[in-house]
Amino acid sequence: MKSSDNKQFWNRVSHRYDFIIKKDAKAYEMMYSYMADDLKSDMHALELATGTGLISLRIAEHVKSVIATDFSPEMVAEAKKKTAPDNLHFSVEDATALTFQGNSFDVVIISNALHIMSEPERVLAEVHRVLKPDGILIAPSFTHRGSLKQRLLSRAMSLTGFKVFHKWTPESYVQFLSANGFAIRRHEIICATFPLVYAVAAKN
């Protein structure tokens, strides 16, 4: 990814990331529940933007294997400090230029990250490449183009160094996924600090 993708910020906040996420704990629990329903025990999963591994640690029991990746070395270092099952492995990867072969994974998960990536189209192209023909994308994302209160909160967050490159509405986010090679199977809106769109899509 480019230097404009704010890697320094994510490296800096890695040690307190889990605490920051607690404000949306209920939304995350609902997201985990949805994922448990969508995943299968024979799936090989890839997670992009794993952060400190919160999601991969929760979903590992529902799949055959998980490779959980992030572009921030410090985030991956924090994830590796946690006790992980044998079928979960953490590594540093650039989501716009993945090192994996094509048609390698049954499911790719990228949670709450496309809006904070400067080139989400390139990321989705890589997701499309590494997914098997019948693979699925699970891509929950916060949508920042909402009420005035939410827009003001988003602006205040930017003052801390948190960059939102794409401020979608729930509708425009789903349209974005559709326009970049994925057929939406279903989507749900989860109440959180910002509307959290839980989207499941098939590879077109």
Stockholm file with secondary structure:
# STOCKHOLM 1.0

chainA/1-204         MKSSDNKQFWNRVSHRYDFIIKKDAKAYEMMYSYMADDLKSDMHALELATGTGLISLRIAEHVKSVIATDFSPEMVAEAKKKTAPDNLHFSVEDATALTFQGNSFDVVIISNALHIMSEPERVLAEVHRVLKPDGILIAPSFTHRGSLKQRLLSRAMSLTGFKVFHKWTPESYVQFLSANGFAIRRHEIICATFPLVYAVAAKN
#=GR chainA/1-204 SS CCGGGCHHHHHHHGGGHHHHHGGGHHHHHHHHHHHHHHCCTTCEEEEESCTTTHHHHHHGGGSSEEEEEESCHHHHHHHHTSCCCTTEEEEECCTTSCCSCTTCEEEEEECSCGGGCSCHHHHHHHHHHHEEEEEEEECCEECCCSCHHHHHHHHHHHTTTCCCSCCCCHHHHHHHHHHTTEEEEEEEEECSSSCEEEEEEEEC
#=GC SS_cons         CCGGGCHHHHHHHGGGHHHHHGGGHHHHHHHHHHHHHHCCTTCEEEEESCTTTHHHHHHGGGSSEEEEEESCHHHHHHHHTSCCCTTEEEEECCTTSCCSCTTCEEEEEECSCGGGCSCHHHHHHHHHHHEEEEEEEECCEECCCSCHHHHHHHHHHHTTTCCCSCCCCHHHHHHHHHHTTEEEEEEEEECSSSCEEEEEEEEC
//
